[in-house]
Amino acid sequence: MYKRVYRRIFEKDNLARGLCEAYCSNPKIIAGYYTNAIKNMNACPLRIRSDRGTENSYIEQMQMFLRRNHTDEFAFKKSFLKGVSTANQRIEAWWSVLRKQNSQFWINFFGIMRDSGDFSGDFLDKNLIQFCFMNIIQRELNQVVKVWNAHRIRGTKNMNSPNGRPNIMFSLPQLCDTHEYAVDVDAREVSVCEDGCIFKGNLPCDKTVYEISCILMAEHNIDAPHDCFTAKKVYIFLKNEIRRNF
């Protein structure tokens, strides 16, 4: 999910295309999210639907590998389905909700920074953007997910449309007259898949930029920013200090 979220925030203004390419388009990183989810659930999806983007290529191979010995109608190659994203009305509706609740603000905010000349697109600027804003964006995304999963989806006349609270529908599908769509996996096979993944590290940006920024903030008694406006001030301060002293 977060892969698509970050892409939608940044692709409109090119502000952090380096961030987008690093975290959104590398199939090994995307596969890392996939294997983490499988380990947490001790199961893999019965079937995955994806668009035709190359970032999903590793997930496709891993899904078919994990499902190759199953005997249900969606086993092996049928466990991964490709199609255009616009044909998936439910996920497109979700992106619309996300944009209204969160990402449109960031699109506008970063667009203003670009237009005002506060962002040049070079290596330093991209990494300082990550350093100052990544944790804030992640925290907001986590909150959006938390609220969405706890809200109630109203029932409609369409019998194929689910209704209820997503958390309950996911954890207790029997209450919604359906069943679990996850299938058991062999932990050893999941470990094999992990060998082909890259897992996101703990640092939000380049290690050297991170260390220099932390030193400068400590020297000037600057706390980590908790909102976009403070983060912008810290970003501009660090940018000027690093260019002046390094």
C-alpha positions as CSV (number, residue, x, y, z in Angstrom):
1,M,0.0,0.0,0.0
2,Y,2.6,2.5,1.1
3,K,4.4,2.1,-2.3
4,R,1.4,3.5,-4.1
5,V,0.9,6.2,-1.5
6,Y,4.4,7.7,-1.7
7,R,4.2,7.6,-5.5
8,R,1.0,9.6,-5.5
9,I,2.4,12.2,-3.1
10,F,5.6,12.9,-5.0
11,E,5.0,12.1,-8.7
12,K,3.0,15.2,-9.3
13,D,5.7,17.7,-8.7
14,N,9.0,15.7,-9.1
15,L,10.0,17.0,-5.7
16,A,11.4,13.7,-4.5
17,R,11.6,11.6,-7.6
18,G,14.7,10.0,-6.2
19,L,12.8,8.9,-3.1
20,C,10.0,7.6,-5.3
21,E,12.4,5.6,-7.4
22,A,14.3,4.3,-4.5
23,Y,11.4,3.1,-2.4
24,C,8.5,2.7,-4.9
25,S,10.0,1.2,-8.0
26,N,12.6,-1.3,-6.8
27,P,11.0,-4.7,-7.1
28,K,13.3,-6.1,-4.4
29,I,12.1,-3.5,-1.9
30,I,8.4,-4.1,-2.8
31,A,9.0,-7.8,-2.4
32,G,10.4,-7.1,1.1
33,Y,7.0,-5.7,2.1
34,Y,5.3,-8.8,0.7
35,T,7.5,-11.3,2.6
36,N,7.1,-9.3,5.8
37,A,3.3,-9.5,5.5
38,I,3.5,-13.2,4.8
39,K,5.7,-13.8,7.9
40,N,3.4,-11.7,10.1
41,M,0.3,-13.8,9.0
42,N,2.1,-17.1,8.5
43,A,0.2,-17.3,5.2
44,C,0.1,-15.9,1.7
45,P,-2.8,-14.7,-0.3
46,L,-5.0,-17.1,-2.3
47,R,-4.6,-14.8,-5.2
48,I,-3.0,-11.4,-5.9
49,R,-4.2,-8.8,-8.4
50,S,-1.6,-6.4,-9.7
51,D,-1.1,-3.8,-12.4
52,R,1.6,-4.5,-15.1
53,G,4.3,-2.4,-13.4
54,T,7.8,-3.9,-13.3
55,E,7.9,-3.2,-9.5
56,N,5.7,-6.2,-9.0
57,S,7.8,-8.7,-10.9
58,Y,9.5,-10.2,-7.8
59,I,6.2,-10.5,-6.0
60,E,4.7,-12.3,-9.0
61,Q,7.5,-14.9,-9.0
62,M,7.4,-15.4,-5.2
63,Q,3.6,-15.7,-5.1
64,M,3.7,-18.4,-7.8
65,F,6.6,-20.2,-6.1
66,L,4.8,-20.3,-2.7
67,R,1.6,-21.5,-4.4
68,R,3.1,-24.0,-6.9
69,N,2.3,-27.1,-4.9
70,H,-1.3,-26.2,-3.8
71,T,-4.2,-28.0,-5.4
72,D,-7.0,-25.3,-5.4
73,E,-8.3,-23.7,-8.6
74,F,-6.0,-20.7,-8.2
75,A,-2.8,-22.5,-7.5
76,F,0.6,-21.7,-9.1
77,K,0.3,-19.4,-12.1
78,K,-3.4,-18.6,-11.5
79,S,-2.5,-17.2,-8.1
80,F,-1.2,-13.9,-9.7
81,L,-3.5,-11.9,-11.9
82,K,-2.5,-8.8,-13.9
83,G,-4.7,-6.0,-15.1
84,V,-4.9,-2.2,-15.5
85,S,-5.3,-0.4,-12.2
86,T,-8.2,1.7,-13.5
87,A,-10.3,-1.5,-13.9
88,N,-10.0,-2.1,-10.1
89,Q,-12.8,0.3,-9.0
90,R,-12.3,-0.5,-5.3
91,I,-8.7,0.5,-5.1
92,E,-9.2,3.5,-7.3
93,A,-12.0,4.6,-4.9
94,W,-9.5,4.1,-2.0
95,W,-6.9,6.3,-3.7
96,S,-9.5,9.0,-4.0
97,V,-10.3,8.8,-0.3
98,L,-6.6,8.9,0.6
99,R,-5.9,11.9,-1.6
100,K,-8.7,13.9,0.1
101,Q,-7.7,12.9,3.6
102,N,-3.9,13.1,3.3
103,S,-1.9,13.2,0.1
104,Q,-3.4,16.2,-1.6
105,F,-2.1,18.4,1.2
106,W,1.5,17.1,0.7
107,I,1.2,17.5,-3.1
108,N,0.4,21.1,-2.6
109,F,2.9,21.7,0.2
110,F,5.9,20.3,-1.7
111,G,4.7,22.0,-4.9
112,I,4.9,25.4,-3.2
113,M,8.4,24.5,-1.9
114,R,9.5,23.7,-5.5
115,D,8.0,26.8,-7.0
116,S,9.5,29.1,-4.3
117,G,13.0,27.8,-5.0
118,D,13.5,25.9,-1.8
119,F,14.1,22.7,-3.6
120,S,16.6,22.2,-6.4
121,G,16.4,18.4,-6.9
122,D,20.0,17.6,-6.2
123,F,21.3,14.9,-3.9
124,L,21.5,17.0,-0.8
125,D,18.0,18.4,-1.2
126,K,16.4,15.1,-1.8
127,N,18.0,13.5,1.2
128,L,17.2,16.5,3.5
129,I,13.6,16.2,2.4
130,Q,13.6,12.6,3.4
131,F,15.4,13.4,6.7
132,C,12.9,16.1,7.7
133,F,9.6,14.9,6.4
134,M,9.7,11.1,6.0
135,N,8.8,10.3,9.6
136,I,6.0,12.9,9.6
137,I,4.5,11.5,6.4
138,Q,4.8,7.9,7.7
139,R,3.1,8.8,11.0
140,E,0.2,10.5,9.2
141,L,-0.2,7.5,6.8
142,N,-0.3,5.1,9.8
143,Q,-3.1,7.2,11.3
144,V,-5.0,7.2,8.0
145,V,-4.8,3.4,7.9
146,K,-5.8,3.1,11.5
147,V,-8.9,5.3,11.0
148,W,-9.9,3.6,7.8
149,N,-9.6,0.1,9.2
150,A,-11.8,1.0,12.1
151,H,-14.6,2.9,10.2
152,R,-17.8,1.3,9.2
153,I,-18.5,0.6,5.5
154,R,-22.2,1.1,5.0
155,G,-24.3,-1.6,3.3
156,T,-25.6,-1.1,-0.2
157,K,-28.1,-2.8,-2.4
158,N,-25.2,-4.4,-4.2
159,M,-24.9,-7.8,-2.6
160,N,-21.3,-8.2,-3.8
161,S,-20.2,-5.1,-1.9
162,P,-18.9,-5.9,1.7
163,N,-20.1,-3.9,4.7
164,G,-18.8,-3.6,8.2
165,R,-15.5,-2.5,9.8
166,P,-12.4,-3.6,7.8
167,N,-10.5,-4.8,10.9
168,I,-13.4,-7.1,11.9
169,M,-14.0,-8.2,8.3
170,F,-10.4,-9.2,8.0
171,S,-10.0,-10.9,11.3
172,L,-13.4,-12.6,11.5
173,P,-14.6,-13.2,8.0
174,Q,-17.1,-15.7,9.3
175,L,-19.2,-12.9,10.7
176,C,-19.5,-11.6,7.1
177,D,-20.7,-14.9,5.7
178,T,-17.3,-15.5,4.0
179,H,-14.1,-17.4,4.7
180,E,-10.4,-16.9,5.0
181,Y,-8.6,-16.3,1.7
182,A,-5.1,-16.8,3.0
183,V,-3.3,-20.1,2.5
184,D,-0.6,-21.7,4.7
185,V,3.0,-21.5,3.6
186,D,6.2,-23.2,4.4
187,A,8.5,-21.0,6.5
188,R,11.5,-22.4,4.8
189,E,10.2,-21.3,1.4
190,V,9.4,-17.8,2.7
191,S,13.1,-17.7,3.9
192,V,14.1,-18.5,0.3
193,C,12.0,-15.6,-0.9
194,E,13.6,-13.2,1.6
195,D,17.0,-13.9,0.0
196,G,15.8,-12.0,-3.1
197,C,14.5,-9.0,-1.2
198,I,15.9,-5.7,0.0
199,F,14.5,-4.5,3.3
200,K,14.0,-0.8,4.1
201,G,16.6,0.3,6.7
202,N,16.0,2.4,9.8
203,L,17.4,5.6,8.3
204,P,15.2,7.8,6.3
205,C,18.0,9.0,4.0
206,D,21.6,8.7,3.1
207,K,23.7,7.7,6.1
208,T,26.2,10.5,5.8
209,V,23.5,13.2,5.3
210,Y,21.7,11.7,8.3
211,E,24.7,11.8,10.6
212,I,25.7,15.4,9.6
213,S,22.1,16.6,10.1
214,C,21.9,15.0,13.5
215,I,25.2,16.7,14.5
216,L,24.0,20.1,13.4
217,M,20.6,19.7,15.1
218,A,22.4,18.7,18.4
219,E,24.8,21.6,18.2
220,H,22.0,24.1,17.7
221,N,19.5,22.4,20.2
222,I,17.0,21.7,17.5
223,D,14.4,19.0,18.2
224,A,13.1,16.6,15.5
225,P,10.2,18.3,13.7
226,H,6.6,17.1,14.3
227,D,4.7,19.0,11.7
228,C,5.3,20.1,8.1
229,F,6.0,23.8,8.9
230,T,8.6,23.1,11.5
231,A,10.1,20.5,9.2
232,K,10.4,23.0,6.4
233,K,12.3,25.4,8.7
234,V,14.6,22.6,9.8
235,Y,15.1,21.6,6.1
236,I,16.1,25.1,5.1
237,F,18.4,25.5,8.1
238,L,20.2,22.3,7.5
239,K,20.5,23.0,3.7
240,N,22.1,26.4,4.4
241,E,24.4,25.1,7.1
242,I,25.6,22.1,5.1
243,R,26.2,24.2,2.0
244,R,28.1,26.8,4.0
245,N,30.2,24.5,6.1
246,F,30.8,21.5,4.0
